[in-house]
Amino acid sequence: MDVDEAVDVEIPALLRAARGAYGIAVRERLAADYDDLPRNGPFVIGGMANHGGTVGDLVRSLGVTKQAASQLIDTLVLRGYLLRRPDEADGRRIVVELTEWGSGAATAVQAGVRAVDEVLERRLGADGVFALRAGLLALCDVRAELDTAAH
């Protein structure tokens, strides 16, 4: 699809289609060694590695039920990507962190994301990528405002 065609396509359809580029690139990088990652596993592992995000925050951003979130974390722990341990500062809390295996998977996730980002940079230039990020951040702000108004 070229730019002239994209003008006639609704933004939600473009967002859905575009998201797949990252998914394909990440799955390609994970396929050889980390093929047992559950759906949404790469998002959680990559987010923890990239931004030190907490598992709770990352899973909440997926918009899944608490039961689904718990199952995802359990699966990631059982498959060796995450480790649960008591919080040394507060024994009532549990800390979830990446294992060495999980860090390796996170590196593969990051490589997939970088590959797509590099293609975008070549096609759009630095200014175009900046504008894309600004537009997506504005859309995130709109979502937060709508979410706040709904609750």
DRENVEXGU-533293 format. One record per atom (N, C-alpha, C): residue number from 1; y, x, z. Coordinates in pm, whole numbers, plus 50000, padded with zeros to 5 digits. Each point is the difference from the previous one (the first is absolute). Layout:
N
 seq     v     u     w
 NUM     Y     X     Z
...
END
This chain:
151
 seq     v     u     w
   1 49882 50086 50000
   1 50118 49914 50000
   1 50123 50090 50000
   2 50091 49973 49909
   2 50123 50080 49997
   2 50111 49927 50076
   3 50114 50066 50014
   3 50111 49947 50080
   3 50049 49866 49947
   4 50007 49985 49867
   4 50047 49873 49943
   4 49907 49885 50037
   5 49870 50024 50000
   5 49904 49897 50040
   5 50011 49969 50149
   6 50025 50103 50081
   6 50004 49983 50145
   6 50114 49910 50045
   7 50105 49991 49923
   7 50114 49917 50037
   7 49958 49854 50013
   8 49901 49958 49924
   8 49956 49862 50001
   8 49890 49971 50102
   9 49950 50101 50069
   9 49892 49982 50096
   9 50060 49985 50140
  10 49949 49905 50076
  10 50048 49978 50136
  10 49970 50121 50088
  11 50090 50030 50091
  11 49986 50118 50087
  11 49870 49995 50081
  12 49961 49887 50059
  12 49873 50001 50075
  12 49881 50043 49914
  13 49997 49959 49874
  13 49891 50041 49912
  13 50005 50150 49973
  14 50119 50053 49983
  14 50015 50144 49978
  14 49956 50078 50124
  15 50038 49953 50117
  15 49963 50069 50124
  15 49848 50002 50017
  16 49937 49889 49974
  16 49854 49992 50014
  16 49932 50095 49902
  17 50044 49999 49876
  17 49939 50086 49899
  17 50027 50148 50029
  18 50120 50031 50043
  18 50039 50139 50024
  18 49925 50060 50118
  19 49975 49921 50102
  19 49930 50048 50119
  19 49865 50060 49964
  20 49939 49946 49897
  20 49870 50048 49958
  20 49999 50145 49956
  21 50112 50052 49953
  21 50005 50139 49957
  21 49966 50093 50116
  22 50057 49974 50115
  22 49970 50083 50117
  22 49855 49983 50043
  23 49953 49876 49998
  23 49862 49975 50041
  23 49900 50075 49914
  24 50020 49997 49869
  24 49909 50070 49909
  24 50005 50151 50026
  25 50120 50055 50010
  25 50013 50145 50021
  25 49940 50044 50133
  26 50019 49921 50104
  26 49945 50034 50131
  26 49847 49990 49997
  27 49948 49892 49943
  27 49854 49984 49994
  27 49935 50115 49921
  28 50066 50045 49894
  28 49947 50113 49923
  28 49989 50125 50087
  29 50100 50025 50083
  29 50000 50120 50086
  29 49897 49987 50112
  30 49973 49878 50044
  30 49907 49977 50111
  30 49854 49994 49954
  31 49976 49968 49875
  31 49867 49966 49950
  31 49893 50104 50030
  32 50031 50126 49984
  32 49897 50104 50013
  32 49948 50013 50143
  33 50089 50001 50097
  33 49959 50031 50138
  33 50018 49886 50099
  34 50088 49908 49969
  34 50038 49897 50098
  34 49980 49860 49943
  35 49885 49978 49939
  35 49976 49873 49931
  35 49964 49885 50095
  36 49990 50028 50128
  36 49963 49894 50095
  36 50121 49942 50074
  37 50120 50035 49957
  37 50119 49944 50066
  37 50010 49851 49969
  38 50018 49918 50102
  38 50014 49857 49975
  38 50136 49968 49937
  39 50009 49881 49946
  39 50127 49953 49943
  39 50106 50014 50110
  40 50116 50042 49966
  40 50113 50024 50090
  40 49983 50128 50085
  41 49884 50062 49996
  41 49980 50125 50072
  41 50093 50111 49953
  42 50016 50019 49869
  42 50091 50104 49953
  42 50144 49979 50047
  43 50044 49874 50007
  43 50136 49971 50048
  43 50016 50043 50145
  44 49904 49968 50084
  44 50008 50034 50143
  44 49993 50151 50018
  45 49905 50064 49936
  45 49983 50144 50016
  45 50119 50076 49942
  46 50044 49960 49881
  46 50116 50066 49939
  46 50126 49981 50083
  47 50018 49880 50053
  47 50118 49972 50083
  47 50001 50080 50129
  48 49883 50015 50061
  48 49993 50079 50122
  48 50034 50146 49971
  49 49952 50051 49890
  49 50025 50141 49965
  49 50143 50022 49956
  50 50054 49907 49923
  50 50135 50019 49944
  50 50111 49986 50102
  51 49991 49898 50079
  51 50114 49965 50086
  51 49963 49995 50147
  52 49880 50039 50033
  52 49958 49992 50139
  52 50000 49856 50048
  53 49985 49908 49905
  53 50000 49859 50035
  53 49886 49968 50094
  54 50024 49906 50089
  54 49891 49957 50088
  54 49910 49907 49921
  55 49874 49997 50040
  55 49904 49912 49934
  55 50048 49856 50011
  56 50049 49962 50117
  56 50046 49862 50020
  56 50111 49962 49905
  57 50099 50087 49985
  57 50111 49971 49908
  57 49953 49991 49856
  58 49914 50092 49962
  58 49952 50002 49862
  58 49917 49877 49969
  59 49911 49963 50091
  59 49915 49884 49977
  59 50083 49872 49999
  60 50100 49991 50088
  60 50087 49882 50001
  60 50073 49985 49866
  61 50039 50112 49941
  61 50071 49992 49873
  61 49910 49953 49887
  62 49868 50006 50020
  62 49908 49947 49899
  62 49997 49848 50001
  63 50041 49940 50112
  63 50001 49855 50008
  63 49862 49939 50013
  64 49908 50071 50064
  64 49865 49945 50020
  64 49987 49949 50143
  65 49897 49922 50025
  65 49976 49946 50133
  65 49965 50113 50097
  66 50012 49973 50130
  66 49962 50100 50100
  66 49852 50035 49988
  67 49919 49901 49968
  67 49857 50024 49984
  67 49974 50093 49882
  68 50065 49975 49888
  68 49983 50087 49882
  68 50051 50141 50029
  69 50112 50009 50071
  69 50056 50131 50035
  69 49903 50076 50089
  70 49945 49932 50099
  70 49905 50063 50091
  70 49876 50046 49925
  71 49952 49919 49906
  71 49883 50038 49920
  71 50030 50122 49914
  72 50120 50005 49943
  72 50039 50114 49918
  72 50000 50128 50083
  73 50062 49994 50116
  73 50006 50120 50087
  73 49860 50039 50045
  74 49918 49901 50040
  74 49862 50030 50041
  74 49925 50071 49888
  75 50015 49951 49878
  75 49932 50061 49885
  75 50048 50143 49979
  76 50131 50021 50008
  76 50054 50135 49981
  76 49952 50096 50109
  77 49984 49949 50122
  77 49947 50083 50109
  77 49852 50031 49974
  78 49922 49896 49968
  78 49856 50018 49977
  78 49971 50095 49884
  79 50086 50000 49899
  79 49977 50086 49883
  79 50062 50138 50016
  80 50062 50026 50117
  80 50047 50134 50030
  80 50141 50033 49955
  81 50077 49901 49958
  81 50138 50025 49956
  81 50099 50001 50116
  82 49971 49919 50100
  82 50087 49988 50117
  82 49921 50027 50126
  83 50072 50040 50104
  83 49942 50024 50131
  83 50079 49919 50102
  84 49930 49933 50089
  84 50063 49929 50111
  84 49979 50084 50126
  85 50107 50011 50080
  85 49987 50070 50128
  85 50100 49939 50098
  86 49973 50014 50128
  86 50096 49947 50099
  86 50132 50077 49993
  87 50108 49929 50022
  87 50133 50061 50004
  87 50011 50077 50131
  88 50031 50129 49991
  88 50009 50083 50121
  88 50114 49956 50090
  89 50108 49947 49943
  89 50115 49958 50079
  89 49981 49861 50061
  90 49919 49917 49937
  90 49978 49863 50047
  90 49856 49963 49972
  91 49918 50010 50102
  91 49857 49977 49987
  91 49963 49861 49951
  92 50093 49906 50005
  92 49972 49864 49952
  92 50008 49991 49849
  93 50061 50099 49938
  93 50019 49998 49855
  93 49897 50087 49930
  94 49976 49967 49875
  94 49910 50078 49915
  94 50083 50061 49887
  95 49979 50127 49976
  95 50067 50070 49890
  95 49902 50005 49883
  96 50050 49971 49883
  96 49919 50011 49878
  96 50065 50107 49913
  97 49920 50098 49958
  97 50055 50108 49920
  97 49903 50038 49889
  98 50053 50070 49901
  98 49918 50047 49889
  98 49905 50110 50046
  99 49878 49993 49950
  99 49907 50111 50019
  99 50027 50103 49890
 100 49927 50110 50003
 100 50013 50098 49893
 100 49959 49937 49866
 101 49894 49918 50002
 101 49955 49929 49881
 101 50109 49903 49952
 102 50061 49931 50094
 102 50107 49907 49966
 102 50121 50072 49942
 103 50030 50117 50051
 103 50111 50079 49946
 103 49971 50044 49857
 104 49875 50032 49972
 104 49962 50034 49863
 104 50019 49882 49906
 105 49961 49882 50046
 105 50019 49879 49919
 105 50149 49973 49981
 106 50079 50022 50104
 106 50144 49979 49990
 106 50061 50094 49897
 107 49951 50121 49992
 107 50048 50096 49900
 107 49969 49948 49859
 108 49882 49942 49981
 108 49964 49943 49870
 108 50090 49880 49967
 109 50028 49916 50099
 109 50091 49886 49981
 109 50137 50051 49957
 110 50050 50099 50070
 110 50132 50056 49968
 110 50003 50058 49859
 111 49891 50063 49958
 111 49994 50057 49865
 111 50008 49889 49895
 112 49934 49889 50025
 112 50007 49888 49907
 112 50140 49943 49991
 113 50066 49985 50112
 113 50136 49948 50003
 113 50094 50096 49926
 114 49987 50128 50028
 114 50085 50101 49933
 114 49980 49998 49849
 115 49877 49981 49955
 115 49973 49998 49857
 115 50078 49887 49932
 116 50000 49883 50060
 116 50074 49887 49941
 116 50151 50027 50011
 117 50044 50051 50113
 117 50143 50031 50017
 117 50048 50099 49894
 118 49917 50097 49966
 118 50038 50099 49899
 118 50014 49935 49862
 119 49911 49907 49968
 119 50010 49930 49873
 119 50128 49917 49997
 120 50029 49932 50111
 120 50124 49922 50008
 120 50122 50089 49979
 121 50000 50115 50062
 121 50112 50093 49988
 121 50020 50043 49855
 122 49890 50027 49931
 122 50010 50039 49859
 122 50053 49885 49914
 123 49958 49879 50032
 123 50040 49885 49917
 123 50139 49947 50034
 124 50036 50001 50128
 124 50126 49939 50043
 124 50109 50101 50032
 125 49962 50123 50028
 125 50096 50099 50048
 125 50027 49977 50149
 126 50063 50098 50062
 126 50027 49993 50144
 126 50088 49880 50034
 127 50101 49973 49917
 127 50088 49887 50027
 127 49926 49867 49989
 128 49911 49990 49904
 128 49922 49877 49984
 128 49907 49976 50117
 129 49935 50106 50048
 129 49911 49987 50116
 129 50082 49962 50123
 130 50117 50061 50015
 130 50088 49965 50112
 130 50038 49852 49993
 131 50036 49952 49882
 131 50038 49860 49983
 131 49881 49907 50029
 132 49882 50040 49957
 132 49880 49922 50028
 132 49977 49989 50150
 133 50009 50113 50070
 133 49983 49998 50146
 133 50107 49913 50067
 134 50123 50012 49955
 134 50108 49920 50058
 134 49974 49851 49979
 135 49954 49965 49882
 135 49970 49859 49972
 135 49885 49949 50086
 136 49898 50080 50015
 136 49886 49958 50083
 136 50039 49990 50147
 137 50084 50093 50048
 137 50049 49990 50138
 137 50084 49874 50020
 138 50081 49966 49902
 138 50079 49877 50009
 138 49907 49879 50006
 139 49893 50003 49923
 139 49903 49891 50002
 139 49931 49992 50137
 140 49972 50114 50061
 140 49943 50002 50135
 140 50096 49937 50101
 141 50129 50029 49984
 141 50101 49940 50088
 141 50004 49848 49983
 142 49990 49954 49876
 142 49997 49856 49974
 142 49879 49938 50069
 143 49886 50066 49990
 143 49880 49948 50065
 143 50020 49991 50151
 144 50056 50105 50060
 144 50021 49999 50145
 144 50094 49887 50040
 145 50102 49978 49923
 145 50094 49891 50030
 145 49931 49864 49989
 146 49921 49981 49896
 146 49927 49874 49983
 146 49898 49980 50112
 147 49933 50108 50037
 147 49901 49993 50107
 147 50066 49962 50133
 148 50116 50062 50028
 148 50073 49969 50122
 148 50046 49854 50001
 149 50050 49954 49888
 149 50046 49861 49990
 149 49886 49901 50016
 150 49880 50037 49956
 150 49884 49910 50008
 150 49945 49991 50142
 151 50031 50098 50082
 151 49945 50000 50137
 151 50111 49976 50094
END
